Amino acid sequence: MKYMYFNIVAMLLASQSVYAQVDNGDFELWNENTPTGWSTIDSGLSVSASSEQITTGTTSAKIIVNTGTQSNTDFLQSVSVLKGHTYDFTASIYHTEGKIKARLYVDGYRDYSVPTKTNQWQNISYSYTATTSKNIVVGVRFYDQSGFDGSEVVYLDNFQPTNTATIPTTPTEKCSNTMATLTLVTDSYASETSWVLKSSASDVVFSGSGYTNDTTNTKAMCLVDGDYIFEISDSYGDGICCTSGNGSFSVIANNEALFSGGQFQKIKSVSFKIGDTSPTLPPEPPVLGSYYKQAEGLTGYPLKTALYNIIRHHNGQGYSRIWDLLKVADIDTIYEKDGSILDMYSENPGANDNINFTKVTDQCGQYKQEGGCYNREHSFPKSWFGGKVEPMNSDGHHLFATDGFVNSKRSNWPFGEVGNATYTSSNGSKVGSTRTDLGYSGTVFEPIDEFKGDFARAYFYMATRYENEIANWEGNSSSANAVLNGTNTSVFEPWLLNMLKRWHQNDPVSQKEITRNKAVFDFQENRNPFVDHPEFVNLIWGL
């Protein structure tokens, strides 16, 4: 699948407010056909001011997407975010034909628009909490869909927060105590969401419900010093992120973020104090809390070794039983939700799949082309660890259902980023020579952006689970030598480690991975720590 970028880099001004300022995010200021503040527009996009479709003000950005030109196009500004502050980004998208899809980018790939919702405005949103003060990239990436005729108009407006829009930077209520502000971004089923704030005596101080889908809502709360419990509920039991949208919640006081979140099930509780703004988080769920107890308080390679000792005693089931795992762990409940095999080498996240496999029935088997059958892919090739050696050969955390033909094209080439493709699958996965700036020269296989983080976390798992022997694998094949550095600490050559960390950051843990992690745990009785705790990657290998 060909895709195009429309990346926007915005300088988030360092003010006393936690609101970042996207320059001219409402596209009211123009110099001929260039919106003020958006300084670089490449040839892949044609942009002009338009009053045909608007959400606020008098103009929006009319964008003609043309994938006949080079894919990478940018709007650029100077940008920064402040550590501990939460920024709620929202962009309004208007599709005219439904053959182009937009994806929000906020320091990584986030939610998609729904291209079939044509001739109406829709929002794509993400609430971002900065863990460090740094520059970040925000914006929108456009993907062409089946039926795209080479040119399509999409309107962009109201990219918030912007310094030319009216933003409620301070509460209007007079408060002689501490003013705290709740920001709640709803998902696509807002009627399921409600919240209460209780005092230490369990009295309800504030509450909220009855919200509108996919909206940002704020509540100013004047609080006396003391202990509080914030409880947010989802009546359906799937939280507000990330099954049906990218909902989130956060509370700030005294210009400091007290807590934030979005992923939970039925209910999420957070205890905190006013007067001492250090949040007191509840203990983790019993299974995960006890599971990772040995790793508490550790960083660097000691943390990695602690995780190795936690996950190393898994109950390998043998390679023949991997078929039983795949018919449970790799079922599409996320995209088409049709119960077919979810194959990351042919799955098209934004449109109907060209390839569909029925579990068990379409197991390989023989194949002559893509779509013939699915097999058991060692994402970490078995030749790298010496062949059919257990327990690596049947470790479900790096074995995935994939198209047999595409898998044969991948062979045992390293994962990488392709500069010149010699083969492209139906969903855009590629085989070819590396980009010149990757730090490695050779043939690589590049999965699509949607699944790069999945594979990166599988590799971090392998580096940790087999810490006791992976230092000896470097010489098993030329490809193993290209990716492994002969240690049991950093494990990977610098070019690959840097790329895997980037993939991990740009493609965060998804509900698909969370569900799969549980299925593999049920199968072999160990977990992938980097799905449960993505922060472990930075704590071990650094930013």
N, C-alpha and C positions, 0 to 999 in steps of 0.2 A: 504494500500500500504506500503510495506516495504521500508525503505530508509536507506541510509548510509551517513555518514559524511566524508568529507575530509577537515577538517578545518585547516587553516594555520594562526598561530599567528605570526605577524612580527613586530619587533621593528623599528619604523619610526624615523630615527636619527634626532636629533635636530641640524640642520645646518642652515646657513643663507638662504638657498634655501627652497622653499615650497615643494620640491620633497622628498617624503618618500623613504627609501631605504630598499627594500625586499632583504634579504641576499640570494644570489645565485638564483635569480628569473629566470635566463635563464638556470639553471640546467647544467652548464658547469663543476662544481666541484663536484667530487664524491669520497667517501671512500668506496670501494667495491660497494655494492648496496644501499648505503645511500648517498643522496645528501647533500653536506656540507651546514650547516645552518638549515636544516630540521631535528631536533634531535629526534622526536618521530614518529614512524610509527607502528601503531597497526596491529593486524592480519587480519583485514578486507580488507586491501589493500596490494598488493605485488608490490613493486616499484623497478625499475632498470633503468640504463642509456640506452638510445637507440639512434641510428643514423638512424633508419628506417624512422621516420617522424620528421622533424625539421622545425622551422620557422627562427631561428637565430642561429649562432654558429655551434657547431658540435654535440650536444646531446640535447635530451629532456627527460622528465620523462615518462617512460612507466608504466602505472598504470593498474594492473589487479584488477578489482572490483569483489569481491566475497561476495554476500549477504548471503551465507550460514553461515558466521561467524557473530559475534556481530556487530551491526551497527555503533558504534561510533569509528571513527579512526581519528587521528590527526597528522599533522606535526606542530612542535612548535618552536618558536623563541622568544626572548625578544623584546618588542615593545613599541612605544609611538608616539603620534601626537601632534602638536602644535596648540594652540588656534588661530583661524582666518586664518589658512592656508588651502589651497585646494589641495587635493591629487587625482590624476587621476589613478585609478587602472584598469588594463586590464590583462586578462588571455587568452591565446590561447588554444583552445580545439580542439581535433581531434577525432571524433567518428568513430569506425570501423564497428559496427553492428547496431547501432541506438536503442538499448534496454536499454541504460543508459543515463540519462540526468544530466547535471551539472548545478549548481546554484551558482552564485557568492555570497560570504559573505563578506561584508564590514561594520562592526559594525551593522549588521542586514542583513536580507535576501534581495537579490537584484535580478538581472535579470537571466533568464535561458538560457542555450544553446538550440539549436534546434537539437534534437537527430537524426532527419531524414536526416540532412545534413551530410551524411557519406563520409568518404574518402576525406575530405577537412578540412582545418583549418577554424575556426571561432573564433571571439573574443566576450567575455562577459566583459562589462566595467561598471564602476561606478565612478563618480566624488564626492569625499567626502570632505566637509568643516568641520573642527573641531570647535565645539562651545566651547570646553574646552581643555586644555592640559591633556591628559590621555592616558592610554593603550587601544588599540582596537584590535579586532580580524578581520583578513581578510582571505579569502580562498575560497575553493570550496566544495560544498556538492554534492554528487552523489545520484541520485534516480533511482531505477530500474523501467523499463517500462514493459508493457504487452509484453510477448514473451521472456523475459529474461531467459536464460538457466542456470544461476548460475555462469557464468564467462564471463567477457568481457574486452577487452583491450581498454583503452582510453589514449591518449597522452596529456600531459600538458607541455606547454613551454611558455617562454616569459612572465612570471608573472611580470608585470611592476607596479611601477618603481623599478628597481633593481640596487644594487651597483656594479654589474659586467657587466652591459650593458652601452652603451653610452647614457647619458642623457643630454639634452641641459639645464644645470642649469642656464646659464646666456645668455642673448642675445649677438649676435656677432656684431650687429650694434653699431658704436660709437655714443654716445648720450651725449650732454653736458647739456641737460635738464632732464626730468624725463622719464625713460624707463618703460613703462607699457607693460604687456604681457597678451594677450587674449589666453585662452585655450578653444577650442571648440570641444566637443565630439559629433559626429553626431549620429543620429538614423539610422534606416534601410531605410529611404527615404531622404538621404542627399541632393538630388537635389532640395528639397523643401526649403532648408535653405539658408538664406542670411543675411548679417548684414552690418550696416554702423556705423561709428563713426563721429559725427558732432560737429563742434565748436559752440560756443554761437551765432555766426553769421549764423548758419545753413549751413556752408560750410562742404562738405564731406572731412574728413581728411584721413580716412582709410575705406576700405570696403572689403568684401569677399563673394564669392559664388562658385558654381561648385564643391562642396565637394564630397568625396567618402563615401559610406555607412559605418557606424560603425567604424569610425576612430577618432583618436585624432589629432587635428590640433592646432598649435600655431602661433601667430602673434605678433612680437615685434613692439611696437609703441612708437616713441620718441615724447613726448608731452610737449609743453610749459605750464606754469602755466595758469590756466583759467578754465572755465566751459565747460563741454562736455555732449553730449547725446549719449548713446549707444542704438541702435535699432536693435533687431534681429527679423526676420520675418520667418514665415512658410507659404508657399503658399497654403497648404491644409487646414490649420486652426486648427491643433491639437498639435502645439508646437513640441518640440523634446524629451519630456519625458511625459508619460511613456507608451504610447499606442503602439508604434512600436519600442521599444528599450529604453535604458536609456541614452539619450543625455543630455548634460549639457553645460553651458558656465560659465566662470569666468574670472575676470580681476584682476591682482595683480600689485602693484607698491610699490616700496620701501619695498619689502618683506612683504607687508600687503595685505590681500584680500579686494578689494574694493566692490565687489558684485559678486553674482553667482545666477544661476537659471537653469531652464529647462522646467518647466511646465507653459505654456501659451497657447494662442489660435493662433490668426493671427499674432499678433505683441506684443513685450514686449519692453518697453523703461525704461532706467535707467539714471538718471541725476547724475553727480558726478563732483567733483572739483579736479584738480591737483594743489598742493600747500596746500590744506587741504584735506587729504585723507578720511575724514568722508563722506560716500556716502549719497546722498540725494535721497531717493527713491520716486517714484511717489505715489500719493495716491492710495489706493486700489480701485478696481472696485466699482462703486457707490453703488450697492446693498449691498455688504459685508461691505464696509466702513461705511455706515450709519447704517447697522444692528448691528454692534458690537461697535458703538461709545461710549455707556455707560461704556464699559469695558476698554477703553483706559487708559493706565498708571497704571493699577492695577495688583497686584500679590497676591498669597496666597488665603486664603478663601474669602477675599473681592472680588477678581476677580470671584470666583465661584458664589458668591451671585449676582454679577452684571450679570453674564451669566444666572442665574436662572430668574432674572427679565426680561431678553431679550426674553427667549424662553418659559416662562411659559404660555403665552396666546395662546396656539395652538388650532386649531379648530378641535377637535376630531370628527371623522366621524362615530364612532361605529364599533364594531367588525365585523359585517357582511360585511362591505365595505372594509375590509382588503383584501379580494379576488381581488377587483378592483385595489388596490395598487400593490399587488404582481405580477399581470400580466403585470405591467409596470416596476416596480422597480427591480424585480428579474428575468430579462431576460438575457440570455447568449449572450452578445455582445463582450466578452473579450477572451474566450478560444476557444470553437468550433465555436462561432459566428453564431449559427444555429437557434437562436430565441427560444430555449427550455428554461425551467425553470432552473435558476442557483441556485442549492441547495448546500449549503456549507457543508452538511453532506454526500453528495455522489459525488460532483464535483471532477473530476480528472484533476488538472491543467496541467499536463504534457503529457496527452495522451487522446485518445477518451474515453468518459464516458461509463461505463458499464450500467449506469442507465440514462434514458432520460425521462423527463416529458414534455408533451404538455400543454401549459397554458390553463386554464379553464377545458379542457377535462379531465385532470388527477387529478383534485382536489379530496381530500379525502371526503367521501368514506371509504371503507373497505380495510384493508391490512392484509396480512398474512406473508409477507416477504418484504425485501428491494425491492424497485421498484414498489410497489403496487399503491401508489398515494402520492401526496404531500399535506402538511397541513400548518397551520399558527403557526409557532413555536414562543412561548414567550422565547426568549433567556434568559431573566430575568424572571424566572418562576412566573406565576400568583399567586401561593400559597404564594410566598414571600411577596406580597403586599395585600394579603387578599382575593384573588379569582377574580371573574368577576367584578372588581371595575374600574370604569372609572375615569379619562381618561387613566390610565395605561394599562388597558386591551386591548385597541385599539391604542396604541401609535406605529406608524409605524417605529420609529427609533430603536425599539428592537424586532420587529416582522419580521420574515423571512420565506420564503418558504423553507421547508425542507421535506425530505422523512419521511412519516408518521411512518414507522416501526422504523427507526433510532431514530426519535423523541421520540417514546415510550420507547426505550432503554435508552435514555438520561434522561427521566422522569423529576424530578425536582432536580437532582443531581447538585452540583456546577460544574462550569468549573474548571479544574485543570490539572495536569500532571500525567499520569498514570505510575505506576511502574509495575503492573501485570494486564494485560487486561483480562477481562472475555467476552468481545464482541468487535469485530472490524468490521467497515462498509467497503463497497467496496472501499472507498477512503482513508481509514486508520484512520478515527475517532474512538475513543476508549472509552469504559466504563471499569472501574476497580478500584483497590485500588491505593492510591496515592504513588508517589515516597517517599522514606524515608526522603529526605532532603527538602520536600516542606514546612514543618512547619504546616501541617495539616494531620490528619490520618482519612481516610474514603473513601467512594466511590465518584468518580468524573467522569466527561465526558471531554475528551480532543479532540478538533477539530484539523485538520491538520495545519501545520505551516502557510500555505498560507492564512488562515482566522483568525488566532489568534488575530491579531491586530484589525480586523473588530469587533470581539466580545468585545474586551477590550474597544474600543471607544464607543460601545453601552452601556457598563456598566458605563463608565464615564459620558455619557449623562444621564442615569437614576439617578446617584448620584447627578447630577446638576439640572435636570428638576424637580425632586421631593424633592428638598432640604427642602421644608416646611413640609414634612411628613415622609420622609424615616427613620428618627430616631425612629419612632414608629413601624417599621416593623420587628425588630429583633426577636420578639417572635411569629411570625406568623407560623413558622414551624421549625423543627430541622435544615433543610438545610439553612433557612434564618438566624438562629442563628449562623450557622457555617461561614457565609460570611459577615454578617453585624455586626457592633460594637456598634450600638445604638446611634450614633452621626449623625449630619447632616453636619459635616465638612469633616473629613477623610472618613467617611461612612463605609469603608470596614475593615475587620480584616486584621492585618499586612500581614499574609501569602498571602491573595488574592490580596491586594493592590500591594505588591511587584511583584507578578506574572503578574498582569494586566499591570503594568508599563513596565515590561520586554517584554511582548507580543506587547505592543504598540510600543516599540523601535525596536524590531526585525522584525516586519511586518509593515512597514510604510504605510501610506495612499495610496491606489491604485486608478486607474481611475474608477474601479468598484464602490468604495465607493463614489467618487466624483459625479458620475452619479446618484447613488442611493440617496444621500443626497438631490440632486435637485428634484428628483421624490417625495420624502417624503415631502419636502417643498411645492411643488405644491399641494400635497394631503392635508396636515394639517397645512401649513403656519408657520412652525418653522423649524429650522435647527439644526444639530448636530455640536456644536462649535468645537469639537475635531477632526472632519474631515476637517473643514475649516481651523482651526488653531491648528495643532498637538502640537505646543509649549505650549498651554494652560495646558497640562497635567503636564509638569515639573514646570510651573509657579505656579500651584495650589498645587500639591502633592510632588514636589521636584523630584530629580533624583533618 
